[in-house]
């Protein structure tokens, strides 16, 4: 009964978040935030306005704020994708990683103050590095989605329903963790003037949730291929977490290798998966 009650809460939250009204509101908030930030950036560029926190004294900080808000919205969407399938969940995480790299490319652009190669050479190099790594991950995930095949983790429909309810329960817990991290970041920003952007903290929570789902899955199946695939995707999540913390260019190398790893796992799993158990996911 408890899991059914949690499932109802999850479905209501999911329906609310994915409603057209909320999506339109989110779009309007992003546009207004970008325009206001751009105006403030213009005032900063003219020297009419200064902040105590130097991070906000860059005329391009509007791009950083807008992309940060977009990533927060994508993280919310990731929470509601978690119960669907591990393949969709890990795919969404790599979509987020590619957006983080695009955001980082814009951030490197904000470091350019003088149009002289001696001053901007390193920033331009990393702009291209982030941009091409992002498009490489975008391309790799396109092939992953194209070749992805889905087979239920459970052989019986009743077990599958219970397994999905457990994942929805974990998703609700993850949502509370996400809100808690957001409140902590806002509190820190108010007190210190520094916005932490704790994406890496959320990914740590995500890793633990993925491992917990894997352990729950063992209750319903011991099929080697299914467990190996699930475990490999969880490992890919850990690779993403590492890529968010190591120094550049090792973060880019780690993220790209992780995407290739997922592609290899997908192709290999599809090759060995018995034809009668295959159901293509759309």
PyMOL commands that set and color helices and strands:
alter all, ss='L'
color gray80, all
select helices_A, chain A and resi 2-17+20-46+54-56+61-81+86-110+117-147+157-192+199-217+224-243+250-272+275-277
alter helices_A, ss='H'
color red, helices_A
select strands_A, chain A and resi 149-150+279-280
alter strands_A, ss='S'
color yellow, strands_A
deselect
rebuild
show_as cartoon
